Each structure stands twice: as C-alpha cells, then as structure tokens.
Amino acid sequence: MTIRSAAPFDEWQEQPGGEVLLDFETTDPWYTLVRLPDGSFHFRVHSVCDYWISADTSQVTLAMHRSAATGMDAVMTTGTLLSLLLFLRGSSVFHGSAVDVDGRAFAFIGHSGQGKTTMATLFCAEGASVITDDVLVIDDLATAPSARRGSRELRLRTGIEEVAARVTGASTRTSADERLVLAPEATMSDAVPLAAIVIPAPSRDGSPLLFRKLRPMDATLALMTFPRLMGWRTEAARRDLLAAASAIASRVPVVVARVPWGPPFEDELANKLSDFLSQAD
C-alpha cells in the first residue's frame, strides 16, 4: 500500500456521490465512507481529513484539513484508516488491545474510554508483552483464533499515570491527540493463540473484582458491539461481522471483567484471570 499526502485544504467540500458503506456519528459525525461509481472510495474523518482510496485499496491519497493538529495524520492513518483497509481486505478487526502472557494472547475489547488499553498496561506491568493496541485483528477464526501483531505502543488517556509508572523500562511520549503513549516490551510473534477476550466493565463504586464468562450466544452479540469501525450500512458487512463474532465466540472464552477502577488499580490481574478461566473450564 502506498499513501501520498496532498496539500492541506481550508474549506470542506461536499462528499462525492456514491454508495454510503459506513457512516458513524454520536453527537457529531465521526467518519463516512462512500464507494464511488468507479469502485474507488472516499473516506472522510470529519473535522480532520479526507482519504481517497483506490478500488483495490493499494493507493491512498490523504488531504488534511488545515485546522487539524500537527501529527493527526499519523494518528488517523495508523488507527482509523488501517482498520478500514484491513476490513475491506477481509480481516476481522475489533476495537481492542492484546497482550502476550507466556505465549497466550489475552485481548481486551470495548468502546473508547472503556479501559482496554489500561487493562493491557496493567498486564504489561505484570510481565506481559504488547501484541497490539486499538486495532485488534483476529485470524484463523474457523480453527484456532489468534491475535495478529500490530502497534507496540499503548495510548493511554490522561489521569492514569499511576498505571504507566508500573511498567518498568518503557519509553513514553505524548501523541498529537494528547494521549500518553507508552512503549513496553513487545511480542516477537507475528500471531499469538487467543486464550480469552475480556470486556472491561470499570467499577467506581467500590465493588470487588468479578469475572463472568458469557455463553456463546451472548458472547457473539457482545463481540458484534465492538468492531473497530462502527456504523456499517451494508448487509454484507453486517453478515461478515456476525460470522466472525460467532466463530470466535464458539472457540474462545469471552469474559466480562468488573474491575475496581483506581488509582490504585487491582494487582495480579493476569494471575486472577488465569485462575478464573481454569476454574470456569
């Protein structure tokens, strides 16, 4: 894949006409993907940039809005654009992070701010190595699901510096979107067998740590809630999400973790989760 940068622009133009494949907004629009009549794509990350993508997804032109912060081109390209291209090429992509614990992958999925990266960082503080953050690709769904190696950096929100401080020897920096970026030890494996998927449920009311394993049907519905990109409009994309979620849920434990949210944060999470999984089996 080749990405070229075009000159930044000042005025937003109306998106070109075509089939809307993806459109997501909350209080404001986030991103919209349009397939143009010639088979190419126009992908807008609202208030940040436009991407023009060739029909075979091998060529991308990026144009940033002049108001976007310096460095947001890298943030958007390595997260949002990468997720889109992987999905268009047939990969199963979830909004999650994953770590390697003695050759087994533990993945954490959820919406923004749900604690995925914090959980991954807590595991790294206990000796795990990073597999990926933010963009979780799961391969070999029909046989033995595995987590594909991705970004080695963990992007943490402000206010949880205590968690980052637990990871010894990790370098840090601040990203363009003002996240604390932590680079702990990374896995050397291209893919790590998936031992479990954890959905964090942060608890701020003093409730104790509690794990709950979901039944396959409930796990399928839960996994469908957390694709990396929300708002798919086509039946084909929704069928793909359902098929991936069902295949994973039938082969991998999916656990909801009610975690007391600090600081201070829970200790020995990896061991406690492993003990729970061994008892649940």
C-alpha positions as CSV (number, residue, x, y, z in Angstrom):
1,M,0.0,0.0,0.0
2,T,1.2,3.5,-0.9
3,I,0.0,6.6,0.9
4,R,0.6,10.0,-0.6
5,S,0.0,13.4,1.1
6,A,-1.9,16.1,-0.8
7,A,-1.8,19.8,0.1
8,P,-3.9,20.7,3.1
9,F,-7.2,22.4,2.5
10,D,-9.3,25.1,4.2
11,E,-12.9,24.5,3.1
12,W,-14.8,21.3,3.4
13,Q,-16.4,20.2,0.1
14,E,-19.5,18.0,-0.1
15,Q,-18.6,14.3,-0.2
16,P,-18.8,12.9,-3.7
17,G,-21.9,10.9,-4.6
18,G,-22.0,7.1,-4.4
19,E,-23.0,4.2,-2.1
20,V,-22.6,5.0,1.6
21,L,-21.0,2.0,3.1
22,L,-20.1,3.3,6.5
23,D,-21.4,6.3,8.5
24,F,-20.9,6.8,12.2
25,E,-21.8,9.7,14.4
26,T,-22.7,10.3,18.1
27,T,-23.4,14.0,18.9
28,D,-21.3,14.9,15.9
29,P,-20.3,13.0,12.7
30,W,-17.1,10.9,13.1
31,Y,-16.4,9.3,9.7
32,T,-18.2,8.4,6.5
33,L,-17.1,6.0,3.7
34,V,-18.5,6.3,0.2
35,R,-17.9,3.9,-2.7
36,L,-17.7,5.9,-5.9
37,P,-19.1,4.7,-9.2
38,D,-15.7,3.7,-10.5
39,G,-15.2,1.4,-7.5
40,S,-12.8,3.6,-5.6
41,F,-13.6,5.1,-2.1
42,H,-13.8,8.4,-0.4
43,F,-13.3,8.2,3.3
44,R,-13.9,11.3,5.4
45,V,-12.8,11.6,9.1
46,H,-14.9,14.6,9.9
47,S,-13.0,17.7,11.2
48,V,-9.7,16.0,10.4
49,C,-9.1,14.8,6.9
50,D,-10.2,13.1,3.6
51,Y,-8.8,9.9,2.2
52,W,-9.1,8.9,-1.5
53,I,-8.7,5.1,-1.8
54,S,-8.2,3.1,-5.0
55,A,-10.6,0.3,-5.8
56,D,-8.0,-2.3,-4.9
57,T,-7.1,-0.4,-1.7
58,S,-3.4,-0.3,-2.7
59,Q,-3.2,3.5,-3.3
60,V,-4.3,6.2,-0.8
61,T,-4.2,10.0,-1.0
62,L,-4.5,11.9,2.2
63,A,-5.6,15.5,2.5
64,M,-5.6,17.1,5.9
65,H,-7.8,20.0,6.9
66,R,-5.6,22.9,7.9
67,S,-7.2,23.1,11.3
68,A,-6.1,19.6,12.3
69,A,-3.3,19.4,14.9
70,T,0.1,18.5,13.8
71,G,0.6,14.7,13.9
72,M,-3.0,13.8,13.5
73,D,-2.2,12.4,10.0
74,A,-0.2,9.6,11.7
75,V,-2.8,9.1,14.4
76,M,-5.7,8.7,11.9
77,T,-3.7,6.7,9.4
78,T,-2.3,4.1,11.8
79,G,-5.7,3.7,13.5
80,T,-8.8,4.5,11.6
81,L,-7.5,4.2,8.1
82,L,-5.6,1.0,8.8
83,S,-8.7,-0.6,10.4
84,L,-10.8,0.3,7.3
85,L,-8.3,-1.1,4.8
86,L,-7.9,-4.3,6.8
87,F,-11.7,-4.8,6.9
88,L,-12.1,-4.1,3.2
89,R,-9.4,-6.7,2.6
90,G,-11.3,-9.4,4.5
91,S,-9.8,-9.2,8.0
92,S,-11.8,-9.3,11.2
93,V,-11.0,-6.1,13.0
94,F,-12.2,-5.3,16.6
95,H,-11.7,-2.2,18.8
96,G,-9.3,-3.7,21.2
97,S,-5.8,-4.3,22.6
98,A,-4.0,-7.6,23.3
99,V,-1.0,-8.8,25.3
100,D,1.1,-11.9,25.2
101,V,1.3,-13.9,28.5
102,D,3.6,-16.8,28.2
103,G,2.6,-17.5,24.6
104,R,-1.1,-16.9,25.1
105,A,-3.0,-13.8,23.9
106,F,-5.4,-12.0,26.2
107,A,-7.4,-9.4,24.3
108,F,-9.4,-6.5,25.7
109,I,-12.3,-5.0,23.7
110,G,-14.7,-2.2,24.2
111,H,-15.7,1.3,23.2
112,S,-13.4,4.3,23.6
113,G,-12.7,5.0,27.3
114,Q,-13.9,1.6,28.5
115,G,-10.4,0.6,29.8
116,K,-9.0,-1.6,27.0
117,T,-5.5,0.0,27.0
118,T,-5.5,0.4,30.8
119,M,-6.1,-3.3,31.2
120,A,-3.3,-4.1,28.7
121,T,-1.0,-1.8,30.5
122,L,-1.8,-3.5,33.9
123,F,-1.0,-6.8,32.3
124,C,2.3,-5.5,30.9
125,A,3.2,-4.2,34.4
126,E,3.0,-7.9,35.5
127,G,5.3,-9.1,32.7
128,A,3.2,-9.4,29.6
129,S,4.3,-8.1,26.3
130,V,2.3,-6.0,23.9
131,I,0.7,-7.6,20.8
132,T,-1.4,-4.7,19.6
133,D,-3.3,-1.6,20.7
134,D,-6.5,0.0,19.4
135,V,-6.6,-2.2,16.2
136,L,-7.2,-5.9,17.1
137,V,-7.1,-8.3,14.1
138,I,-8.1,-11.8,14.8
139,D,-7.1,-14.5,12.3
140,D,-7.8,-18.2,11.8
141,L,-11.3,-17.9,13.1
142,A,-12.5,-21.3,11.9
143,T,-9.7,-23.3,13.5
144,A,-7.6,-21.7,16.3
145,P,-8.2,-17.9,16.6
146,S,-5.1,-15.8,17.1
147,A,-4.3,-12.2,17.7
148,R,-2.1,-10.6,15.0
149,R,0.8,-8.4,16.0
150,G,0.2,-4.7,15.5
151,S,1.2,-1.5,17.1
152,R,3.7,-1.9,20.0
153,E,2.6,1.3,21.6
154,L,-0.2,1.7,24.2
155,R,-2.1,5.0,24.0
156,L,-3.4,5.9,27.5
157,R,-5.8,8.6,28.5
158,T,-4.8,11.2,31.0
159,G,-5.4,10.6,34.7
160,I,-3.9,7.1,34.9
161,E,-0.2,7.9,35.0
162,E,0.0,5.6,38.0
163,V,-0.7,2.7,35.7
164,A,2.0,3.7,33.2
165,A,4.5,4.1,36.1
166,R,4.1,0.4,36.9
167,V,5.7,-0.7,33.6
168,T,9.4,-0.7,34.1
169,G,11.7,0.2,31.2
170,A,9.0,1.6,28.9
171,S,9.6,4.8,26.9
172,T,6.9,7.4,26.9
173,R,5.8,10.3,24.7
174,T,2.7,12.5,24.1
175,S,0.6,11.9,20.9
176,A,-1.0,14.6,18.7
177,D,-4.3,13.9,20.4
178,E,-2.7,14.4,23.8
179,R,-2.6,10.8,24.9
180,L,0.3,9.3,27.0
181,V,2.0,6.9,24.6
182,L,3.8,4.0,26.3
183,A,6.2,1.6,24.6
184,P,6.7,-1.5,26.8
185,E,8.2,-4.8,25.7
186,A,6.5,-6.1,22.5
187,T,5.9,-9.7,21.5
188,M,8.2,-11.2,18.9
189,S,5.5,-13.5,17.4
190,D,3.5,-12.5,14.3
191,A,0.4,-14.1,15.8
192,V,-0.4,-15.4,19.3
193,P,-3.1,-18.0,20.1
194,L,-6.0,-16.3,21.7
195,A,-6.7,-17.6,25.2
196,A,-9.5,-15.2,26.1
197,I,-11.3,-12.0,25.2
198,V,-12.0,-9.6,28.1
199,I,-14.7,-6.9,28.1
200,P,-13.7,-4.4,30.8
201,A,-16.5,-3.1,33.0
202,P,-14.9,-0.4,35.2
203,S,-16.4,-0.2,38.7
204,R,-16.1,3.1,40.6
205,D,-18.4,2.2,43.5
206,G,-16.0,0.0,45.5
207,S,-17.3,-3.3,44.1
208,P,-14.8,-6.1,44.2
209,L,-13.1,-7.7,41.1
210,L,-15.6,-10.1,39.4
211,F,-15.2,-12.2,36.2
212,R,-18.3,-13.5,34.3
213,K,-17.9,-15.9,31.4
214,L,-20.6,-15.3,28.7
215,R,-22.5,-18.0,26.9
216,P,-21.6,-18.4,23.2
217,M,-24.8,-16.6,22.1
218,D,-24.3,-13.7,24.5
219,A,-20.6,-13.6,23.6
220,T,-21.4,-13.3,19.9
221,L,-23.8,-10.4,20.5
222,A,-21.2,-8.7,22.7
223,L,-18.4,-9.1,20.1
224,M,-20.6,-7.6,17.4
225,T,-20.9,-4.5,19.6
226,F,-17.1,-3.7,19.3
227,P,-15.9,-3.6,15.7
228,R,-13.1,-1.2,15.2
229,L,-15.3,0.9,12.9
230,M,-18.9,1.4,13.8
231,G,-21.8,2.3,11.5
232,W,-21.6,-0.2,8.7
233,R,-24.6,0.2,6.4
234,T,-24.4,-2.8,4.1
235,E,-25.8,-6.3,4.7
236,A,-22.6,-7.8,3.5
237,A,-20.5,-6.0,6.2
238,R,-23.0,-7.0,8.9
239,R,-23.0,-10.6,7.8
240,D,-19.2,-10.6,8.0
241,L,-19.3,-9.2,11.5
242,L,-21.8,-11.8,12.6
243,A,-19.9,-14.6,11.1
244,A,-16.6,-13.5,12.7
245,A,-18.2,-12.9,16.1
246,S,-19.9,-16.3,16.0
247,A,-16.8,-18.2,15.0
248,I,-14.7,-16.6,17.8
249,A,-17.3,-17.0,20.5
250,S,-17.6,-20.7,19.8
251,R,-13.8,-21.2,20.3
252,V,-12.6,-18.6,22.7
253,P,-13.9,-17.7,26.2
254,V,-15.4,-14.2,26.3
255,V,-15.3,-12.7,29.8
256,V,-16.8,-9.6,31.3
257,A,-14.5,-8.2,34.0
258,R,-15.9,-5.9,36.6
259,V,-12.7,-4.2,37.7
260,P,-12.3,-1.7,40.6
261,W,-11.1,1.4,38.9
262,G,-8.4,3.3,40.7
263,P,-6.0,4.6,41.4
264,P,-4.9,2.4,43.0
265,F,-5.6,-0.3,40.5
266,E,-6.0,-4.1,41.0
267,D,-2.8,-6.1,41.4
268,E,-2.1,-9.6,39.8
269,L,-4.9,-9.3,37.2
270,A,-3.3,-11.8,34.9
271,N,-3.0,-14.5,37.5
272,K,-6.5,-13.9,38.7
273,L,-7.9,-14.1,35.2
274,S,-6.0,-17.3,34.5
275,D,-7.3,-18.8,37.7
276,F,-10.8,-17.9,36.8
277,L,-10.5,-19.4,33.3
278,S,-9.1,-22.7,34.7
279,Q,-12.0,-23.0,37.1
280,A,-14.6,-21.9,34.5
281,D,-13.4,-24.7,32.2
